Each structure stands twice: as C-alpha cells, then as structure tokens.
C-alpha cells in the first residue's frame, strides 16, 4: 500500500512539474524589430547580444531583411533592455542607436551605412 501511495505521489509531482514547464513557455512572447548590420559576423554578434540576457530564449537575425526575431519573458527583461544590449555592441536598432564609439569598434566588414 505504501509503495502504491509513493508511486501515486511521484506521478502527481511529475505531472505538476510538466504542467509548470508548459505554463512557463506561455510567459514568453515573440517580437521582431530592425537591427542594422551586414554579414554573418554581425549575425553572430547581434544574436549573442540578445541571447546572453536573462529572460531571452531565442534570437534569430536575418541578414537579408535585417530583422531580429526574439522570444523573451517580459517579466524578466524589457524589450528596451534587449535593444540597448544590441546597441551597446555597436548595432543600431529601430529606436535605440549605438554610440559612435561602439560603432567605430565594429570590424570593418560590419560597418553598415548609418
């Protein structure tokens, strides 16, 4: 009887854990915005500038469209902070521009037209 009770308890704990993970995924929202850049090196740096932040689950930048699509938890980080991190690495976003110093520190092939 104790063994059955323990198994039932473990089953419900597992079920609770699985449902918590499902609900946590619903906290993430997807956004897309413009980020200026040129090449695959830019792609890596732009994506890393976003994904390194706590609360960002996914970051994919299109070289052709110059659009970054991110999946993030707005309870953990704001969209503005994500854009600021990207601008700090030298890349202009649709509403936050990189400083001239950050832009000047980009590799020559990454210097997009401002």
MOPAC internal coordinates of N, CA, C and O (Angstrom, degrees):
PM7 1SCF
backbone

  N    0.0000 0     0.00 0     0.00 0    0    0    0
  C    1.4544 1     0.00 0     0.00 0    1    0    0
  C    1.5337 1   110.65 1     0.00 0    2    1    0
  O    1.2310 1   121.24 1   136.12 1    3    2    1
  N    1.3557 1   115.23 1   -43.88 1    3    2    1
  C    1.4694 1   118.69 1   179.08 1    5    3    2
  C    1.5267 1   110.82 1   -62.59 1    6    5    3
  O    1.2310 1   121.25 1   142.07 1    7    6    5
  N    1.3348 1   115.21 1   -37.93 1    7    6    5
  C    1.4618 1   119.73 1  -179.50 1    9    7    6
  C    1.5321 1   110.37 1   -63.81 1   10    9    7
  O    1.2310 1   120.39 1   136.70 1   11   10    9
  N    1.3225 1   116.87 1   -43.30 1   11   10    9
  C    1.4647 1   120.91 1   178.28 1   13   11   10
  C    1.5184 1   111.42 1   -64.13 1   14   13   11
  O    1.2310 1   120.83 1   138.10 1   15   14   13
  N    1.3103 1   116.02 1   -41.90 1   15   14   13
  C    1.4635 1   121.00 1   179.16 1   17   15   14
  C    1.5282 1   110.54 1   -62.94 1   18   17   15
  O    1.2310 1   120.58 1   138.92 1   19   18   17
  N    1.3233 1   116.49 1   -41.08 1   19   18   17
  C    1.4630 1   121.39 1   178.53 1   21   19   18
  C    1.5277 1   110.36 1   -64.61 1   22   21   19
  O    1.2310 1   120.40 1   136.78 1   23   22   21
  N    1.3226 1   116.84 1   -43.22 1   23   22   21
  C    1.4631 1   120.37 1   178.52 1   25   23   22
  C    1.5239 1   111.62 1   -63.07 1   26   25   23
  O    1.2310 1   120.37 1   138.44 1   27   26   25
  N    1.3078 1   116.89 1   -41.56 1   27   26   25
  C    1.4633 1   120.93 1   178.37 1   29   27   26
  C    1.5232 1   110.31 1   -64.00 1   30   29   27
  O    1.2310 1   120.61 1   137.49 1   31   30   29
  N    1.3179 1   116.43 1   -42.51 1   31   30   29
  C    1.4628 1   121.21 1   178.83 1   33   31   30
  C    1.5287 1   110.50 1   -62.29 1   34   33   31
  O    1.2310 1   120.43 1   134.43 1   35   34   33
  N    1.3306 1   116.79 1   -45.57 1   35   34   33
  C    1.4649 1   120.49 1   178.48 1   37   35   34
  C    1.5276 1   111.55 1   -62.56 1   38   37   35
  O    1.2310 1   120.42 1   140.72 1   39   38   37
  N    1.3216 1   116.81 1   -39.28 1   39   38   37
  C    1.4551 1   121.14 1   177.94 1   41   39   38
  C    1.5280 1   111.03 1   -60.13 1   42   41   39
  O    1.2310 1   120.35 1   134.18 1   43   42   41
  N    1.3282 1   116.93 1   -45.82 1   43   42   41
  C    1.4611 1   119.95 1  -179.57 1   45   43   42
  C    1.5268 1   112.20 1   -68.90 1   46   45   43
  O    1.2310 1   120.16 1   146.19 1   47   46   45
  N    1.3246 1   117.31 1   -33.81 1   47   46   45
  C    1.4666 1   119.75 1   175.46 1   49   47   46
  C    1.5262 1   110.51 1   -65.00 1   50   49   47
  O    1.2310 1   120.79 1   137.19 1   51   50   49
  N    1.3262 1   116.10 1   -42.81 1   51   50   49
  C    1.4581 1   120.52 1   177.45 1   53   51   50
  C    1.5258 1   111.11 1   -63.05 1   54   53   51
  O    1.2310 1   120.85 1   135.71 1   55   54   53
  N    1.3159 1   115.99 1   -44.29 1   55   54   53
  C    1.4599 1   121.46 1   179.19 1   57   55   54
  C    1.5253 1   110.90 1   -61.19 1   58   57   55
  O    1.2310 1   120.25 1   137.79 1   59   58   57
  N    1.3116 1   117.12 1   -42.21 1   59   58   57
  C    1.4619 1   122.42 1   178.56 1   61   59   58
  C    1.5290 1   110.67 1   -63.68 1   62   61   59
  O    1.2310 1   120.51 1   137.61 1   63   62   61
  N    1.3211 1   116.62 1   -42.39 1   63   62   61
  C    1.4628 1   121.27 1   179.30 1   65   63   62
  C    1.5295 1   110.90 1   -64.36 1   66   65   63
  O    1.2310 1   120.43 1   136.43 1   67   66   65
  N    1.3203 1   116.78 1   -43.57 1   67   66   65
  C    1.4657 1   120.91 1   179.60 1   69   67   66
  C    1.5202 1   111.22 1   -64.16 1   70   69   67
  O    1.2310 1   120.12 1   138.40 1   71   70   69
  N    1.3178 1   117.38 1   -41.60 1   71   70   69
  C    1.4674 1   119.52 1   179.83 1   73   71   70
  C    1.5209 1   110.99 1   -68.76 1   74   73   71
  O    1.2310 1   119.93 1   147.13 1   75   74   73
  N    1.3236 1   117.73 1   -32.87 1   75   74   73
  C    1.4665 1   120.52 1   177.38 1   77   75   74
  C    1.5215 1   110.28 1   -64.30 1   78   77   75
  O    1.2310 1   119.98 1   141.19 1   79   78   77
  N    1.3314 1   117.64 1   -38.81 1   79   78   77
  C    1.4568 1   120.55 1   178.20 1   81   79   78
  C    1.5244 1   110.92 1   -66.21 1   82   81   79
  O    1.2310 1   120.19 1   141.63 1   83   82   81
  N    1.2992 1   117.24 1   -38.37 1   83   82   81
  C    1.4640 1   120.83 1   178.41 1   85   83   82
  C    1.5200 1   110.07 1   -63.69 1   86   85   83
  O    1.2310 1   120.23 1   135.31 1   87   86   85
  N    1.3226 1   117.16 1   -44.69 1   87   86   85
  C    1.4554 1   120.35 1  -179.43 1   89   87   86
  C    1.5217 1   111.54 1   -69.08 1   90   89   87
  O    1.2310 1   119.76 1   147.52 1   91   90   89
  N    1.3323 1   118.07 1   -32.48 1   91   90   89
  C    1.4607 1   120.67 1   177.74 1   93   91   90
  C    1.5215 1   111.16 1   -63.80 1   94   93   91
  O    1.2310 1   119.75 1   144.24 1   95   94   93
  N    1.3287 1   118.08 1   -35.76 1   95   94   93
  C    1.4605 1   120.57 1   178.26 1   97   95   94
  C    1.5163 1   111.70 1   -63.80 1   98   97   95
  O    1.2310 1   119.80 1   152.80 1   99   98   97
  N    1.3154 1   117.98 1   -27.20 1   99   98   97
  C    1.4543 1   121.21 1  -179.99 1  101   99   98
  C    1.5245 1   111.75 1   -73.75 1  102  101   99
  O    1.2310 1   119.92 1   165.30 1  103  102  101
  N    1.3253 1   117.77 1   -14.70 1  103  102  101
  C    1.4580 1   120.74 1   178.25 1  105  103  102
  C    1.5235 1   111.45 1   -75.13 1  106  105  103
  O    1.2310 1   120.41 1   162.11 1  107  106  105
  N    1.3118 1   116.82 1   -17.89 1  107  106  105
  C    1.4551 1   120.77 1  -178.29 1  109  107  106
  C    1.5242 1   110.13 1   -84.68 1  110  109  107
  O    1.2310 1   121.64 1   -40.96 1  111  110  109
  N    1.3346 1   114.47 1   139.04 1  111  110  109
  C    1.4599 1   119.86 1   175.34 1  113  111  110
  C    1.5229 1   108.45 1  -121.36 1  114  113  111
  O    1.2310 1   120.79 1   -22.97 1  115  114  113
  N    1.3120 1   116.10 1   157.03 1  115  114  113
  C    1.4560 1   121.04 1  -179.30 1  117  115  114
  C    1.5194 1   109.30 1  -110.68 1  118  117  115
  O    1.2310 1   121.08 1   -45.59 1  119  118  117
  N    1.3152 1   115.54 1   134.41 1  119  118  117
  C    1.4705 1   122.91 1   178.82 1  121  119  118
  C    1.5235 1   107.98 1  -133.13 1  122  121  119
  O    1.2310 1   120.69 1   -25.43 1  123  122  121
  N    1.3110 1   116.29 1   154.57 1  123  122  121
  C    1.4594 1   122.14 1   174.80 1  125  123  122
  C    1.5235 1   108.08 1  -135.12 1  126  125  123
  O    1.2310 1   120.93 1   -42.65 1  127  126  125
  N    1.3276 1   115.82 1   137.35 1  127  126  125
  C    1.4613 1   120.44 1   179.10 1  129  127  126
  C    1.5228 1   109.62 1  -153.41 1  130  129  127
  O    1.2310 1   121.40 1   -17.39 1  131  130  129
  N    1.3298 1   114.92 1   162.61 1  131  130  129
  C    1.4595 1   121.63 1  -177.21 1  133  131  130
  C    1.5237 1   111.18 1   -76.53 1  134  133  131
  O    1.2310 1   121.53 1   -44.55 1  135  134  133
  N    1.3341 1   114.67 1   135.45 1  135  134  133
  C    1.4649 1   122.54 1   171.13 1  137  135  134
  C    1.5244 1   106.01 1  -136.55 1  138  137  135
  O    1.2310 1   120.37 1   -55.89 1  139  138  137
  N    1.3312 1   116.90 1   124.11 1  139  138  137
  C    1.4616 1   120.90 1  -177.54 1  141  139  138
  C    1.5216 1   111.04 1   -81.65 1  142  141  139
  O    1.2310 1   121.06 1   -41.26 1  143  142  141
  N    1.3202 1   115.57 1   138.74 1  143  142  141
  C    1.4570 1   122.98 1   178.91 1  145  143  142
  C    1.5136 1   108.63 1  -173.83 1  146  145  143
  O    1.2310 1   120.33 1     2.44 1  147  146  145
  N    1.3428 1   116.97 1  -177.56 1  147  146  145
  C    1.4591 1   120.10 1  -175.03 1  149  147  146
  C    1.5203 1   115.94 1  -126.98 1  150  149  147
  O    1.2310 1   120.18 1   137.70 1  151  150  149
  N    1.3169 1   117.27 1   -42.30 1  151  150  149
  C    1.4587 1   119.34 1  -162.28 1  153  151  150
  C    1.5325 1   112.56 1  -134.25 1  154  153  151
  O    1.2310 1   121.38 1     5.82 1  155  154  153
  N    1.3270 1   114.97 1  -174.18 1  155  154  153
  C    1.4629 1   120.05 1   179.14 1  157  155  154
  C    1.5272 1   112.13 1   -67.89 1  158  157  155
  O    1.2310 1   120.34 1   151.00 1  159  158  157
  N    1.3375 1   116.95 1   -29.00 1  159  158  157
  C    1.4604 1   119.35 1   175.38 1  161  159  158
  C    1.5316 1   109.44 1   -65.62 1  162  161  159
  O    1.2310 1   120.79 1   138.61 1  163  162  161
  N    1.3256 1   116.10 1   -41.39 1  163  162  161
  C    1.4708 1   120.68 1   175.53 1  165  163  162
  C    1.5251 1   109.89 1   -59.43 1  166  165  163
  O    1.2310 1   121.03 1   134.86 1  167  166  165
  N    1.3154 1   115.63 1   -45.14 1  167  166  165
  C    1.4645 1   120.91 1  -178.67 1  169  167  166
  C    1.5236 1   110.71 1   -55.14 1  170  169  167
  O    1.2310 1   120.95 1   131.88 1  171  170  169
  N    1.3186 1   115.79 1   -48.12 1  171  170  169
  C    1.4704 1   120.42 1  -179.14 1  173  171  170
  C    1.5251 1   111.09 1   -62.67 1  174  173  171
  O    1.2310 1   120.45 1   134.86 1  175  174  173
  N    1.3324 1   116.74 1   -45.14 1  175  174  173
  C    1.4673 1   120.39 1  -177.69 1  177  175  174
  C    1.5261 1   112.21 1   -68.55 1  178  177  175
  O    1.2310 1   120.26 1   139.98 1  179  178  177
  N    1.3220 1   117.11 1   -40.02 1  179  178  177
  C    1.4728 1   121.06 1   179.66 1  181  179  178
  C    1.5231 1   110.07 1   -65.10 1  182  181  179
  O    1.2310 1   120.95 1   132.12 1  183  182  181
  N    1.3282 1   115.78 1   -47.88 1  183  182  181
  C    1.4674 1   119.65 1  -179.92 1  185  183  182
  C    1.5249 1   110.99 1   -62.58 1  186  185  183
  O    1.2310 1   120.04 1   137.89 1  187  186  185
  N    1.3326 1   117.53 1   -42.11 1  187  186  185
  C    1.4670 1   120.80 1   179.36 1  189  187  186
  C    1.5221 1   112.12 1   -65.91 1  190  189  187
  O    1.2310 1   120.29 1   144.51 1  191  190  189
  N    1.3314 1   117.06 1   -35.49 1  191  190  189
  C    1.4703 1   120.38 1   179.08 1  193  191  190
  C    1.5207 1   111.06 1   -61.75 1  194  193  191
  O    1.2310 1   120.44 1   149.09 1  195  194  193
  N    1.3218 1   116.76 1   -30.91 1  195  194  193
  C    1.4667 1   120.84 1   179.02 1  197  195  194
  C    1.5211 1   111.84 1   -87.13 1  198  197  195
  O    1.2310 1   120.39 1   131.89 1  199  198  197
  N    1.3206 1   116.86 1   -48.11 1  199  198  197
  C    1.4633 1   121.22 1  -171.39 1  201  199  198
  C    1.5309 1   112.31 1   -69.61 1  202  201  199
  O    1.2310 1   119.81 1   157.52 1  203  202  201
  N    1.3307 1   117.98 1   -22.48 1  203  202  201
  C    1.4682 1   120.13 1  -179.79 1  205  203  202
  C    1.5335 1   111.92 1   -70.87 1  206  205  203
  O    1.2310 1   120.31 1   166.06 1  207  206  205
  N    1.3116 1   117.02 1   -13.94 1  207  206  205
  C    1.4576 1   121.33 1  -176.18 1  209  207  206
  C    1.5237 1   111.28 1   -83.79 1  210  209  207
  O    1.2310 1   121.13 1   -40.95 1  211  210  209
  N    1.3172 1   115.43 1   139.05 1  211  210  209
  C    1.4674 1   121.12 1   177.89 1  213  211  210
  C    1.5299 1   108.77 1   -65.02 1  214  213  211
  O    1.2310 1   120.75 1   -53.16 1  215  214  213
  N    1.3051 1   116.16 1   126.84 1  215  214  213
  C    1.4554 1   120.85 1  -179.70 1  217  215  214
  C    1.5140 1   113.65 1   105.27 1  218  217  215
  O    1.2310 1   120.16 1   169.74 1  219  218  217
  N    1.3369 1   117.30 1   -10.26 1  219  218  217
  C    1.4645 1   120.95 1   177.03 1  221  219  218
  C    1.5254 1   107.89 1   -98.37 1  222  221  219
  O    1.2310 1   121.07 1   -56.78 1  223  222  221
  N    1.3134 1   115.56 1   123.22 1  223  222  221
  C    1.4654 1   120.94 1  -175.80 1  225  223  222
  C    1.5266 1   112.07 1   -97.58 1  226  225  223
  O    1.2310 1   120.16 1   146.67 1  227  226  225
  N    1.3329 1   117.31 1   -33.33 1  227  226  225
  C    1.4656 1   121.11 1  -175.04 1  229  227  226
  C    1.5204 1   109.01 1  -148.39 1  230  229  227
  O    1.2310 1   120.70 1   -36.18 1  231  230  229
  N    1.3294 1   116.27 1   143.82 1  231  230  229
  C    1.4637 1   121.61 1   174.95 1  233  231  230
  C    1.5258 1   108.27 1  -147.57 1  234  233  231
  O    1.2310 1   120.71 1   -60.32 1  235  234  233
  N    1.3227 1   116.26 1   119.68 1  235  234  233
  C    1.4670 1   121.28 1   179.28 1  237  235  234
  C    1.5275 1   108.32 1  -132.39 1  238  237  235
  O    1.2310 1   121.00 1   -58.57 1  239  238  237
  N    1.3436 1   115.69 1   121.43 1  239  238  237
  C    1.4633 1   121.26 1  -179.11 1  241  239  238
  C    1.5228 1   109.51 1  -107.73 1  242  241  239
  O    1.2310 1   120.60 1   -48.30 1  243  242  241
  N    1.3250 1   116.45 1   131.70 1  243  242  241
  C    1.4630 1   122.84 1   177.69 1  245  243  242
  C    1.5252 1   109.02 1   -92.75 1  246  245  243
  O    1.2310 1   120.70 1   -61.76 1  247  246  245
  N    1.3234 1   116.27 1   118.24 1  247  246  245
  C    1.4604 1   121.24 1   179.02 1  249  247  246
  C    1.5249 1   111.06 1   -62.83 1  250  249  247
  O    1.2310 1   120.48 1   140.02 1  251  250  249
  N    1.3150 1   116.69 1   -39.98 1  251  250  249
  C    1.4651 1   121.05 1  -177.28 1  253  251  250
  C    1.5295 1   112.13 1   -70.66 1  254  253  251
  O    1.2310 1   120.46 1   133.12 1  255  254  253
  N    1.3122 1   116.73 1   -46.88 1  255  254  253
  C    1.4692 1   120.95 1  -175.97 1  257  255  254
  C    1.5255 1   113.10 1   -89.39 1  258  257  255
  O    1.2310 1   120.45 1   163.94 1  259  258  257
  N    1.3239 1   116.74 1   -16.06 1  259  258  257
  C    1.4665 1   123.42 1  -175.82 1  261  259  258
  C    1.5319 1   111.18 1    56.19 1  262  261  259
  O    1.2310 1   121.66 1  -135.87 1  263  262  261
  N    1.3195 1   114.42 1    44.13 1  263  262  261
  C    1.4616 1   122.16 1   179.04 1  265  263  262
  C    1.5252 1   108.36 1  -120.32 1  266  265  263
  O    1.2310 1   120.77 1   -49.64 1  267  266  265
  N    1.3224 1   116.13 1   130.36 1  267  266  265
  C    1.4606 1   122.01 1   174.73 1  269  267  266
  C    1.5203 1   108.21 1  -101.29 1  270  269  267
  O    1.2310 1   120.88 1   -54.13 1  271  270  269
  N    1.3164 1   115.93 1   125.87 1  271  270  269
  C    1.4589 1   121.86 1   175.59 1  273  271  270
  C    1.5192 1   107.14 1  -107.73 1  274  273  271
  O    1.2310 1   121.15 1   -56.32 1  275  274  273
  N    1.3287 1   115.40 1   123.68 1  275  274  273
  C    1.4597 1   119.96 1  -178.54 1  277  275  274
  C    1.5182 1   110.43 1  -124.73 1  278  277  275
  O    1.2310 1   121.69 1   -25.69 1  279  278  277
  N    1.3122 1   114.37 1   154.31 1  279  278  277
  C    1.4587 1   122.13 1   172.60 1  281  279  278
  C    1.5213 1   104.90 1  -123.12 1  282  281  279
  O    1.2310 1   120.67 1   -59.23 1  283  282  281
  N    1.3356 1   116.32 1   120.77 1  283  282  281
  C    1.4584 1   119.72 1  -175.12 1  285  283  282
  C    1.5221 1   111.14 1  -145.91 1  286  285  283
  O    1.2310 1   121.71 1   -16.05 1  287  286  285
  N    1.3358 1   114.33 1   163.95 1  287  286  285
  C    1.4592 1   121.86 1   179.06 1  289  287  286
  C    1.5325 1   107.96 1  -100.68 1  290  289  287
  O    1.2310 1   119.47 1   -70.95 1  291  290  289
  N    1.3206 1   118.63 1   109.05 1  291  290  289
  C    1.4692 1   120.98 1  -177.62 1  293  291  290
  C    1.5279 1   113.46 1   -67.40 1  294  293  291
  O    1.2310 1   120.07 1   167.68 1  295  294  293
  N    1.3289 1   117.48 1   -12.32 1  295  294  293
  C    1.4642 1   120.12 1   175.34 1  297  295  294
  C    1.5252 1   111.04 1   -78.17 1  298  297  295
  O    1.2310 1   120.35 1   161.32 1  299  298  297
  N    1.3423 1   116.93 1   -18.68 1  299  298  297
  C    1.4632 1   121.48 1  -178.38 1  301  299  298
  C    1.5238 1   113.18 1  -105.39 1  302  301  299
  O    1.2310 1   120.28 1   149.93 1  303  302  301
  N    1.3346 1   117.07 1   -30.07 1  303  302  301
  C    1.4678 1   120.25 1  -177.83 1  305  303  302
  C    1.5281 1   109.39 1  -153.29 1  306  305  303
  O    1.2310 1   121.37 1   -31.87 1  307  306  305
  N    1.3215 1   114.99 1   148.13 1  307  306  305
  C    1.4671 1   119.39 1   179.53 1  309  307  306
  C    1.5266 1   110.06 1   -93.30 1  310  309  307
  O    1.2310 1   121.13 1   -22.86 1  311  310  309
  N    1.3065 1   115.44 1   157.14 1  311  310  309
  C    1.4576 1   121.37 1   176.79 1  313  311  310
  C    1.5293 1   110.08 1   -61.70 1  314  313  311
  O    1.2310 1   120.43 1   143.38 1  315  314  313
  N    1.3169 1   116.79 1   -36.62 1  315  314  313
  C    1.4674 1   121.24 1   178.94 1  317  315  314
  C    1.5344 1   111.33 1   -61.44 1  318  317  315
  O    1.2310 1   119.79 1   139.14 1  319  318  317
  N    1.3349 1   118.01 1   -40.86 1  319  318  317
  C    1.4714 1   120.82 1   179.36 1  321  319  318
  C    1.5245 1   111.38 1   -67.24 1  322  321  319
  O    1.2310 1   120.47 1   145.42 1  323  322  321
  N    1.3155 1   116.71 1   -34.58 1  323  322  321
  C    1.4655 1   120.23 1   177.13 1  325  323  322
  C    1.5268 1   109.32 1   -65.77 1  326  325  323
  O    1.2310 1   120.69 1   133.34 1  327  326  325
  N    1.3257 1   116.28 1   -46.66 1  327  326  325
  C    1.4641 1   120.64 1   178.85 1  329  327  326
  C    1.5272 1   111.11 1   -63.02 1  330  329  327
  O    1.2310 1   120.00 1   142.86 1  331  330  329
  N    1.3156 1   117.61 1   -37.14 1  331  330  329
  C    1.4616 1   121.11 1   179.20 1  333  331  330
  C    1.5270 1   110.83 1   -65.50 1  334  333  331
  O    1.2310 1   120.05 1   140.70 1  335  334  333
  N    1.3173 1   117.52 1   -39.30 1  335  334  333
  C    1.4631 1   121.37 1   177.70 1  337  335  334
  C    1.5255 1   110.91 1   -61.46 1  338  337  335
  O    1.2310 1   120.70 1   139.57 1  339  338  337
  N    1.3125 1   116.26 1   -40.43 1  339  338  337
  C    1.4644 1   121.31 1   178.55 1  341  339  338
  C    1.5280 1   110.10 1   -67.63 1  342  341  339
  O    1.2310 1   120.23 1   136.85 1  343  342  341
  N    1.3239 1   117.17 1   -43.15 1  343  342  341
  C    1.4711 1   121.53 1   177.87 1  345  343  342
  C    1.5254 1   110.83 1   -64.38 1  346  345  343
  O    1.2310 1   120.09 1   143.75 1  347  346  345
  N    1.3272 1   117.43 1   -36.25 1  347  346  345
  C    1.4699 1   121.09 1   177.98 1  349  347  346
  C    1.5261 1   111.49 1   -62.00 1  350  349  347
  O    1.2310 1   120.43 1   152.71 1  351  350  349
  N    1.3280 1   116.78 1   -27.29 1  351  350  349
  C    1.4645 1   121.09 1   177.77 1  353  351  350
  C    1.5295 1   112.44 1   -86.07 1  354  353  351
  O    1.2310 1   119.86 1   179.63 1  355  354  353
  N    1.3481 1   117.87 1    -0.37 1  355  354  353
  C    1.4599 1   121.41 1   173.46 1  357  355  354
  C    1.5126 1   116.17 1   108.07 1  358  357  355
  O    1.2310 1   119.89 1  -174.78 1  359  358  357
  N    1.3173 1   117.81 1     5.22 1  359  358  357
  C    1.4670 1   120.95 1  -175.95 1  361  359  358
  C    1.5209 1   111.49 1  -110.56 1  362  361  359
  O    1.2310 1   120.81 1   -50.60 1  363  362  361
  N    1.3420 1   116.05 1   129.40 1  363  362  361
  C    1.4655 1   121.21 1   177.67 1  365  363  362
  C    1.5261 1   109.81 1   -74.45 1  366  365  363
  O    1.2310 1   120.94 1   -43.35 1  367  366  365
  N    1.3287 1   115.81 1   136.65 1  367  366  365
  C    1.4608 1   120.87 1   171.80 1  369  367  366
  C    1.5220 1   107.05 1  -105.14 1  370  369  367
  O    1.2310 1   120.62 1     0.75 1  371  370  369
  N    1.3173 1   116.42 1  -179.25 1  371  370  369
  C    1.4610 1   119.39 1  -177.59 1  373  371  370
  C    1.5245 1   113.45 1   -61.47 1  374  373  371
  O    1.2310 1   119.66 1   150.78 1  375  374  373
  N    1.3277 1   118.25 1   -29.22 1  375  374  373
  C    1.4707 1   118.48 1  -179.54 1  377  375  374
  C    1.5271 1   114.97 1  -133.32 1  378  377  375
  O    1.2310 1   119.32 1  -179.10 1  379  378  377
  N    1.3250 1   118.90 1     0.90 1  379  378  377
  C    1.4679 1   121.30 1   173.76 1  381  379  378
  C    1.5245 1   107.67 1  -127.82 1  382  381  379
  O    1.2310 1   121.14 1   -59.97 1  383  382  381
  N    1.3231 1   115.42 1   120.03 1  383  382  381
  C    1.4583 1   121.29 1  -178.19 1  385  383  382
  C    1.5255 1   110.46 1   -95.04 1  386  385  383
  O    1.2310 1   121.14 1   -35.43 1  387  386  385
  N    1.3216 1   115.43 1   144.57 1  387  386  385
  C    1.4601 1   121.16 1   175.71 1  389  387  386
  C    1.5248 1   109.29 1   -70.10 1  390  389  387
  O    1.2310 1   120.72 1   -29.64 1  391  390  389
  N    1.3202 1   116.22 1   150.36 1  391  390  389
  C    1.4640 1   119.38 1   174.71 1  393  391  390
  C    1.5255 1   108.24 1   -68.24 1  394  393  391
  O    1.2310 1   120.70 1   -21.32 1  395  394  393
  N    1.3144 1   116.27 1   158.68 1  395  394  393
  C    1.4636 1   120.15 1   178.67 1  397  395  394
  C    1.5244 1   110.18 1   -61.46 1  398  397  395
  O    1.2310 1   120.39 1   141.68 1  399  398  397
  N    1.3285 1   116.85 1   -38.32 1  399  398  397
  C    1.4669 1   121.18 1   179.39 1  401  399  398
  C    1.5347 1   111.05 1   -62.22 1  402  401  399
  O    1.2310 1   120.24 1   135.26 1  403  402  401
  N    1.3304 1   117.15 1   -44.74 1  403  402  401
  C    1.4693 1   120.76 1   179.09 1  405  403  402
  C    1.5256 1   110.38 1   -64.60 1  406  405  403
  O    1.2310 1   120.46 1   138.72 1  407  406  405
  N    1.3295 1   116.72 1   -41.28 1  407  406  405
  C    1.4665 1   121.21 1   178.16 1  409  407  406
  C    1.5268 1   110.51 1   -63.39 1  410  409  407
  O    1.2310 1   120.43 1   135.75 1  411  410  409
  N    1.3297 1   116.79 1   -44.25 1  411  410  409
  C    1.4666 1   121.24 1  -179.57 1  413  411  410
  C    1.5269 1   112.27 1   -62.79 1  414  413  411
  O    1.2310 1   119.86 1   153.88 1  415  414  413
  N    1.3244 1   117.87 1   -26.12 1  415  414  413
  C    1.4638 1   122.07 1  -179.87 1  417  415  414
  C    1.5296 1   113.62 1   -81.20 1  418  417  415
  O    1.2310 1   120.13 1   175.16 1  419  418  417
  N    1.3305 1   117.35 1    -4.84 1  419  418  417
  C    1.4587 1   120.10 1   177.20 1  421  419  418
  C    1.5255 1   110.35 1   -69.13 1  422  421  419
  O    1.2310 1   120.63 1   -28.47 1  423  422  421
  N    1.3148 1   116.40 1   151.53 1  423  422  421
  C    1.4596 1   122.34 1   173.53 1  425  423  422
  C    1.5321 1   107.95 1   -59.95 1  426  425  423
  O    1.2310 1   120.04 1   -30.38 1  427  426  425
  N    1.3335 1   117.53 1   149.62 1  427  426  425
  C    1.4760 1   119.97 1  -174.97 1  429  427  426
  C    1.5319 1   112.87 1   -56.17 1  430  429  427
  O    1.2310 1   119.85 1   145.51 1  431  430  429
  N    1.3268 1   117.89 1   -34.49 1  431  430  429
  C    1.4699 1   118.80 1  -178.44 1  433  431  430
  C    1.5277 1   112.13 1   -75.57 1  434  433  431
  O    1.2310 1   120.50 1   166.08 1  435  434  433
  N    1.3216 1   116.64 1   -13.92 1  435  434  433
  C    1.4693 1   121.03 1  -178.32 1  437  435  434
  C    1.5287 1   112.67 1   -93.22 1  438  437  435
  O    1.2310 1   120.18 1   174.77 1  439  438  437
  N    1.3208 1   117.26 1    -5.23 1  439  438  437
  C    1.4665 1   120.09 1  -176.94 1  441  439  438
  C    1.5256 1   109.94 1   -77.31 1  442  441  439
  O    1.2310 1   121.55 1   -80.85 1  443  442  441
  N    1.2988 1   114.63 1    99.15 1  443  442  441
  C    1.4579 1   123.54 1  -179.28 1  445  443  442
  C    1.5225 1   109.07 1   -80.35 1  446  445  443
  O    1.2310 1   120.42 1   -15.91 1  447  446  445
  N    1.3272 1   116.80 1   164.09 1  447  446  445
  C    1.4656 1   121.89 1   178.27 1  449  447  446
  C    1.5235 1   108.80 1   -74.39 1  450  449  447
  O    1.2310 1   120.92 1   -54.53 1  451  450  449
  N    1.3346 1   115.84 1   125.47 1  451  450  449
  C    1.4754 1   120.88 1  -178.18 1  453  451  450
  C    1.4976 1   110.54 1   -96.94 1  454  453  451
  O    1.2310 1   120.10 1   180.00 1  455  454  453

